[in-house]
Amino acid sequence: KPGTIEGPAIREAMAAREQQTGAFTRHVVTNIIFASANDETVSVTYILTLFRSDDETRSSVPAFVADVAETWANRGQGWKLAERTISPAFSRA
């Protein structure tokens, strides 16, 4: 879904996504750029192309192309996703 999710909302969004058992998807990630802000934070940007089919057709037309910006944080327990912003560029409506 377009927009920004942070903190506990990330876990909730991923749990809801796991419930979509009938969907067939492939995520193609390109143009990955990592930028270190400091020893505890890394910014990552990339382009996401999503292929999705909710039936047996498995259409080869992308459902979605978006710019994604993430912040990863290391707070002593390893690197974890702290924020993700999805900005649609193209969408099959």
Protein Blocks (a to p, Z undefined) as FASTA:
>chain_A
ZZddehjllmmmmmmmmmmmmbccddddehiacddfblmbccddddddddddfbfnopab
dfbdcddddddddehiapadfbdcdddfbdcZZ
